[in-house]
Amino acid sequence: MTDRPTATRRLPAVTTLTATAIVVADMIGVGVFTSLGFQVRDVPSGFALVLLWVVGGGVALCGTLCYAELATMFPRSGGEYNFLSHMYGPAIGFMAGWLSATVGFAAPVALAAMAFGRYAEAVLPGAPALPLGLALIWIVTAIHLRGLRHSSVFQVAFTLLKLALIVVFIGVGFARAGGQPISFAPSAFDLTQIVSAGFAVSLVFVMYAYSGWNAATYIVGELRDPQRSLPRALLAGTGCVVVLYVALNAVFLYTTPLTELAGQVEVALIAGRHVFGEAGGRLVGLLICAGLIATISAMMWIGPRVTVAMGEDMAPLRMFARRTRTGVPTAAILLQGAVASLLLLTQSFEAVLAFVQFGLIACSFLTVLGLIRLRITRPDLPRPCRTWGYPFTPLVFLAVTLFMMVYLVAVRPFQSLAGLLLMLAGLVLYAVATVQRRCGA
């Protein structure tokens, strides 16, 4: 089914700084600002709660190290579509690409756009959430359509703004708050919390907040010197987010009583009022809005690159592989913007996200499993960046990812089945397209 062009026009190079900004922006969405309230109910220990985010960060770094090896072995944009095609064949790669190109990125974009509209109400009371979300999607889309230079400047600027606001929040939180009676030092009680079912379940939600650590692999083909810049971008971006996540949750716990956090979604807004007083809600709303702009920009950048890679390989999708003279895949970007807008207008994006999660996690599992498979079956392949700590690094990632899939099947059996059916639909579409191509040959 592969019909890849023999020559590829050299694209404008993306710097390591921009790639790092994409990783940071894609990771820091709304998850870190909302999930602590549910963790507090099951893990009422300051040390154990902070350890959750340390462990989650460690697992994300394990995934980063594995993907760095694969991306430098196969330095082509497309993420799991590219990796799985090399490891298991084009059918499995198409399945992963099908998930990403249809709703894998469009649904999170729609969710982030709606969240932007909701948090904007804290800054601009009475602001209409839906029109604001739609406007943001198309403003970001228009910027990415102008070229890689404009995209890079926009991405780096809003990511730095996001980081600056988070650092200010953390600094002021530790400096000004009176402090709550909570200890971050380990105790005998913490051991029972760490081995509890509540800790394991909370880790699932922590890992959702860390998703996006693989963002730079979707544009590896556009990076300047990918064998060096890709690992640096992945590790620097993920490492930065781990530090910020641990510090942010420590501030939430240090400034706000656990009774106020327990069961609440708007954790950052509650903590913001304790840190900044009544103006805290508006300031936190501004922080999250700025962060969501960078997040949407990152996903609107990397998502269409999967569609481009599929278009390069498959004649029926060739229109999505076309680029302008400045390297912009116009059709692929417009497709993702349109699907995200449709999901936002129909308000179905949360349901779509619920059933697509299983498939996306499964693709990451297969990718890291494929790393081990290649080490065994193709030890001769050049590996410019070898996974540190192998084989323990991929095994840790696989164990946690498998637990997440089992958890999803247990608590969301219908959504997980729907996600599996979506994956199978991709395989069926690939089989139909293959038969049609052979019949037409």
Residue pairs with C-beta under 8 A, 6 or more apart in sequence:
1 90
1 94
1 313
1 314
1 430
1 433
1 434
1 437
2 90
2 313
2 314
3 313
3 314
3 315
4 312
4 313
5 312
8 312
9 323
9 327
11 148
11 221
11 222
11 323
11 327
12 147
12 148
12 149
12 222
12 326
12 327
13 222
13 223
13 224
14 148
14 152
14 219
14 222
14 223
14 224
15 152
15 224
15 229
16 223
16 224
16 228
16 229
16 232
16 233
16 236
17 156
18 152
18 155
18 156
19 216
19 219
19 223
19 229
19 230
19 233
19 237
20 216
20 232
20 233
20 236
20 237
20 240
21 155
21 156
21 159
21 160
21 237
21 294
21 298
22 155
22 159
22 215
22 216
22 219
22 233
22 237
22 298
22 301
22 302
23 212
23 213
23 215
23 216
23 233
23 234
23 236
23 237
23 238
23 241
24 159
24 162
24 163
24 237
24 240
24 241
24 294
25 155
25 158
25 159
25 162
25 215
25 291
25 294
25 295
25 297
25 298
26 212
26 215
26 295
26 298
26 299
26 302
27 209
27 210
27 211
27 212
27 213
27 215
27 237
27 238
27 241
28 162
28 166
28 241
28 244
28 291
28 294
28 295
29 108
29 112
29 115
29 209
29 212
29 291
29 292
29 295
30 112
30 115
30 288
30 292
31 205
31 208
31 209
31 211
32 209
32 245
32 248
32 249
33 248
33 267
33 268
33 284
33 288
34 265
34 266
34 267
34 268
35 205
35 206
35 208
35 209
35 267
36 49
36 249
36 252
36 253
36 261
36 267
37 261
37 262
37 263
37 264
37 265
37 267
38 202
38 205
38 263
39 49
39 52
39 202
39 205
39 206
40 49
40 258
40 261
40 262
40 263
41 198
41 262
41 263
42 196
42 197
42 198
42 199
42 201
42 202
43 49
43 52
43 193
43 196
43 198
43 199
43 202
44 193
44 258
45 187
45 189
45 190
45 193
46 182
46 183
46 184
46 253
47 183
47 184
47 185
47 186
47 187
47 190
48 190
48 193
48 194
48 199
49 249
49 253
50 184
50 246
50 249
50 250
50 253
51 190
51 194
52 199
52 202
52 203
52 206
53 206
53 242
53 245
53 246
53 249
54 242
54 246
55 203
55 206
56 203
56 206
56 207
56 209
56 210
56 245
57 210
57 238
57 241
57 242
57 245
57 246
58 242
58 396
59 207
59 210
59 396
59 397
59 400
60 207
60 210
60 213
60 238
60 241
60 242
61 213
61 235
61 238
61 239
61 242
62 389
62 393
62 394
62 396
62 397
63 213
63 214
63 364
63 368
63 397
64 213
64 214
64 234
64 235
64 238
65 235
65 387
65 388
65 389
65 393
66 367
66 368
66 371
66 387
66 393
66 394
66 397
67 83
67 213
67 214
67 217
67 234
67 367
67 368
68 230
68 231
68 234
68 235
68 385
68 387
69 371
69 383
69 385
69 386
69 387
70 83
70 217
70 367
70 370
70 371
71 83
71 216
71 217
71 220
71 226
71 230
71 234
72 226
72 227
72 230
72 231
72 383
72 384
72 385
73 374
73 381
73 382
73 383
73 384
74 82
74 83
74 86
75 220
75 221
75 223
75 226
75 227
75 230
76 82
76 220
76 221
76 309
77 218
77 219
77 220
77 221
77 222
77 305
77 306
77 308
77 309
78 97
78 218
78 221
78 305
78 306
78 308
78 309
78 310
79 96
79 100
79 214
79 217
79 218
79 302
79 305
79 306
80 93
80 96
80 97
80 100
80 363
80 364
80 366
80 367
81 93
81 94
81 96
81 97
81 100
81 306
81 309
81 310
82 93
82 309
83 93
83 217
83 367
83 370
84 92
84 93
84 95
84 96
84 363
84 366
84 367
84 370
85 92
85 93
85 94
85 313
86 93
87 366
87 367
87 370
87 373
87 374
88 366
88 370
90 313
90 430
91 427
91 430
91 431
92 366
92 427
94 310
94 314
94 426
94 427
94 429
94 430
95 363
95 423
95 426
95 427
95 430
96 363
96 366
96 426
97 306
97 307
97 309
97 310
97 426
98 422
98 423
98 425
98 426
98 429
98 430
99 356
99 359
99 360
99 363
99 422
99 423
99 426
100 303
100 306
100 360
101 303
101 306
101 307
101 310
101 335
101 336
102 339
103 339
103 343
103 352
103 356
104 303
104 306
104 356
104 359
104 360
105 299
105 300
105 302
105 303
105 306
105 336
105 340
106 303
106 336
106 339
106 340
106 343
106 349
107 340
107 343
107 349
107 352
107 353
107 356
108 299
108 353
109 137
109 296
109 299
109 300
109 303
109 336
109 340
110 133
110 137
110 340
110 341
110 343
110 344
110 349
111 349
111 350
111 353
112 292
112 295
112 296
112 299
113 133
113 134
113 136
113 137
113 292
113 296
113 340
113 344
114 129
114 130
114 133
114 344
114 349
115 288
115 292
116 132
116 133
116 136
116 288
116 289
116 292
116 293
116 296
117 127
117 128
117 129
117 130
117 131
117 132
117 133
117 136
118 129
119 285
119 288
119 289
119 292
120 127
120 129
120 132
120 285
120 289
121 127
121 129
121 285
122 269
122 281
122 282
122 284
122 285
122 286
123 282
123 285
123 286
123 289
130 344
130 345
133 344
134 341
134 344
134 345
136 292
136 293
136 296
137 296
137 300
137 337
137 340
137 341
137 344
138 337
138 341
140 154
140 293
140 296
140 297
140 300
141 300
141 333
141 334
141 337
143 150
143 151
143 154
143 297
144 150
144 151
144 297
144 300
144 301
144 328
144 333
145 328
145 330
145 333
145 334
146 328
147 324
147 326
147 327
147 328
148 222
148 326
148 327
148 328
149 326
151 297
151 301
154 297
155 294
155 297
155 298
155 301
158 290
158 293
158 294
158 297
159 294
161 290
161 294
162 287
162 290
162 291
162 294
163 240
163 244
165 286
165 287
165 290
165 291
166 244
166 248
166 287
166 291
167 244
169 248
169 251
169 272
169 275
169 283
169 284
169 287
170 244
170 247
170 248
170 251
172 275
172 276
173 251
173 254
173 255
173 271
173 275
174 251
174 254
176 275
177 251
177 254
177 255
177 274
177 275
179 254
179 255
180 253
180 254
180 255
180 256
180 257
180 258
182 253
182 254
182 258
184 250
184 253
193 199
200 403
201 407
203 400
203 403
204 403
204 404
204 407
207 400
207 404
208 357
209 245
210 238
210 241
210 245
212 298
213 234
213 237
213 238
213 241
214 234
214 364
215 237
215 298
215 302
216 223
216 230
216 233
216 234
216 237
217 230
217 234
218 302
218 303
218 305
218 306
219 301
219 302
219 305
220 226
220 230
221 305
222 305
222 327
223 229
223 230
223 233
227 384
227 385
230 385
231 385
251 271
251 275
252 261
252 267
252 268
252 271
253 261
255 271
255 274
255 275
256 267
256 270
256 271
256 274
260 270
261 267
261 270
261 271
264 270
268 284
268 287
268 288
269 280
269 281
269 284
269 285
271 280
271 284
272 280
272 281
272 283
272 284
273 280
273 281
274 280
276 283
276 284
300 333
300 336
300 337
303 336
304 320
304 329
304 332
304 333
304 335
304 336
305 329
305 332
307 317
307 320
307 329
307 332
307 335
307 336
308 320
308 321
308 323
308 329
308 332
309 321
310 317
310 320
310 321
311 317
311 318
311 319
311 320
311 321
311 322
311 332
312 318
312 321
314 433
315 437
316 433
319 331
320 329
320 331
320 332
320 335
321 329
321 332
322 329
322 330
322 331
323 329
323 330
324 330
340 349
343 349
343 352
354 412
354 415
355 414
355 415
355 416
355 418
355 419
355 422
356 419
356 422
357 408
357 415
357 419
358 405
358 408
358 409
358 412
358 415
358 416
358 419
358 420
359 419
359 420
359 422
359 423
361 401
361 404
361 405
361 408
362 405
362 419
362 423
364 401
365 398
365 401
365 402
365 405
368 394
368 397
368 398
368 401
369 394
369 398
371 387
371 394
372 391
372 394
374 381
375 390
375 391
387 393
387 394
405 416
408 415
408 416
409 416
